[in-house]
Amino acid sequence: MVNRIVLTAVSCALLLATCCASLLGSQMPLICANYTSTPPSIDGTIGPEWTNSPSYDSFMLFNGNKPSVPTTLRLLYDEKNLYILYRCTEPKIKELKTQPRQHKGDVWRDDSVDFFLIPVPGSTTPVGYHFIANASGSTYNEKISYPRNIDAAWDAPWKAVASTDSQGWTLSMEIPWSALGLAGPPAGGCIEGNFGRVRKPVPENSALYPSGGFQNINNKVVIKLAKSAPGIQGPAWSQDEKDGRLNAEFSLLNPFRQDTAQLEVRGAGARLAAKNVNMIGGKAVPVKLSMPAPDNPEGCPVQLLVKSSNGKDIYFASVPFMAAGAKKDLALDVEQLYYYPGENPVIKVNSRVTGKLELKVVKKGSNNVVSKKELVLKPGAVEVKLNGSDIKSEGDYTVIGTVKGKKETIGFGIVPPARWPRVDVKNVSLGAEGTILVNGSPYFPVDMYHALVEDYPDMAYLGFNTVSSGWNTLDVLLKELDAAHANGILCNLGMPDRGYGDRLAKRETYKAKVEGIKNHPALLLYHLVDEPAVSFYPTLEKGYRYIKELDGNHLQYCTLPNFMGYPDYIIDSAGRNRDIYAPDIYPFDCYPVTAVSDGMRICTAAAKRAGWSKGVIYVGPCFEWLPTYRMPKPDELRLVTYLAVINGTKGLSWYSYREPGLEKAGVGYGLHMPCATKIRSCFKRLNSELCRLYPAICAPTPAQVFQAKPVEGLEFVLKEGRDAWYLIAANTDTKAKNITFSQKEKTISDRQVEVFSEYRSLKMAGGAFTDSFEPYAVHIYKISKP
């Protein structure tokens, strides 16, 4: 039964206003579907009715580059249906991969189109309807709920017809409004969605909004239902390498009549260019806009807007183009964001001039120059190694570079290495609130997947205390355990050879491995199976019990994928085949960052229902795998770490250090790659912090005596150590804000509050203190006990 969504005209108008406000504030793309009084024929051809539709061809690959062949999208609607037409140019038409398949077959394996529609715009927990059709007109559909819960059983009565010619293929489709739970076109005049294409002769995935995978309903465009919106071909952006001047070239096509369009290019909230263009009914009008580079040297996203003649209606808003800032005579960068005391920081210098460069290193909060270096620059790039013996004390540093009166700055941090207690494992169990205990003492694993034995010294250097092995033979597992022990770290070891089904229920699958490694001092956990499907839970439970019989002194875990739509009884049933829930939630770009919190709360609630006989370890991303996943940025990495901590994780596991298959195919990479040097150095700081914080993180959670204002977008928890309380707070919002923390009842007297790992302090007065939070910022407040 289709649940119908009935919206009043007022509420829909407010939603549309919200979309437009969001559009102008955060560059949300917008396209239009025009009204038609005559339904187009759904026959795989571009019939006369489609000439009244706006067309769009600004598809991009998921990495932001332009596809090698064009794709054009057209949209129409009437009282009953939304009509969609794709024209897919294909110069290698003889290599087109397609075949007739049954409904809900594997159509995505063919040349196909892939799109989703969200009937209620502006929702923080969107529900999307996902459609796929191949070049033979075979179809698939499913329902996707926030953040990425898939309902493959959902079905809808929609039509798709394809045709092929020597230049490409065309697909026309009809989606009833009722299939989206609507009684007709939404009264507010807009929905949301995204439109993509899968090309097989030359493997390419492209979409109007290029970021994320096809199932990612968080990256989307506004689809405005209009009467007579113009179409646009392009825009094509370019930027001069010498002076940075920015150009946008495109064509406007008004299918109805002559009219005037207001064009505007905006960046960072400012208008960069504007122009009025007279459109000619039924003809394409070429347009070129040229403007100086953005003033911000770091660059900024810019967006083309096409408005009605009176400027009130937005007909089109492009996907933002990341424009480089004005060219600078001197640019500085760092090789790593964090160094250990005594290491030699490397500064990358790029100059457009010849002259004497002076580099000064100043510790933040002080005017004292701790290191200084001079050299003669020529145009080009050079790396400068600073003397680490001058930069020994922990803290944040600023490098000031000056040449011919031009001054630039860059920063880096000096952090203490993580010093984890070294342990020889005899027994692993669970304590209060699911804390992992090794030989009876709390242990907070900070783990890395897919590190080779030769990487173990690097793992210890970066502050990891655990590594996860693959599904290897016994002799390989023993070598990994010996190498881990030699480097002072522990191992989580995979049991079956990724074998599912009957293998999980056979004692011989595990016996030799378990008996061969169970007494090794570097063994921490058994990784039973990676991301097992619910259908495997019964056999998995047998395997879990067999290992318990063979070794009752170690714990077992399984990663838990795509689980946030599961009812509690499914989550609880997962607990019958593992000691530790390991939710792997990769938010970049598949989920919003708050999905980490949502997933952690689900798992910690299940562990609590089990009387804390279960624990939770968050599995986070540090890899790139296009088109679906990207490497996190430094602030994102720290944010998801502490969101997991705030919501109850008792360990962290990161995926992954090496990805040879992805790297060979050129579609991804792991943390070890040179391009990941900066983000890799962020683990020095993170693991150093966690090493000092873990006794408080693992201790029972005290009464939460603090409240925050404003609380929207903020998550926080109070933890208690032996000598101090730690208030861990994270801003999940993309907006900066000032937050005041106050005690519900004053139980802690006024004192200085140290901002942990930031080398600054605040004054608590009247039981309260205030601090500023940048987007995605995390602050940890150390309140010493008297």
Secondary structure, 3 states (H helix, E strand, C coil): CCCCECCCHHHHHHHHHHHHHHHHHHCCCEEEEEECCCCCCCCCCCCHHHHHCCEECCCEECCCCCCCCCEEEEEEECCCEEEEEEEEECCCHHHCCCCCCCCCCCHHHCCEEEEEEECCCCCCCCEEEEEEEECCCCEEEEEEECCCEEECCCCCCCEEEEEEECCEEEEEEEEEHHHHCECCCCCCCEEEEEEEEEECCCCEEEECCCCCCCCCCCCCEEEEEECCCCEEEEEEEEECCCCCCEEEEEEEECCCCCEEEEEEEEECCEEEEEEEEEECCCCEEEEEEEECCCCCCCCEEEEEEEECCCCCCEEEECCCEEECCCCCCEEEEECCCEECCCCCCEEEEEECCCEEEEEEEEECCCCCEEEEEEEEECCEEEEEECCHHHCCCCEEEEEEEEECCEEEEEEEEECCCCCCCCCCCCCEEECHHHCEEECCEECCCEEEECCCHHHHHHHHHCCCCEEECCCCCHHHHHHHHHHHHHCCCEEEEECCCCCCHHHHHCHHHCHHHHHHHCCCCCEEEEECCCCCCHHHHHHHHHHHHHHHHHCCCCEEEEEECCCCCCCHHHHHHHHHHCCEEEEECCHHHHCCCHHHHHHHHHHHHHHHHCCCCCEECEEEECCEECCCECCCCHHHHHHHHHHHHHCCCCCEEEECCCCHHHHHHCCEECCCCHHHHHHHHHHHHHHHHHHHHHHHHHCCCCCCCEEEECCCCEEEEEEECCCEEEEEEEECCCCCEEEEEEECCCCCCCCEEEECCCCEEEECECCEEEEEECCCCEEEEEEECC
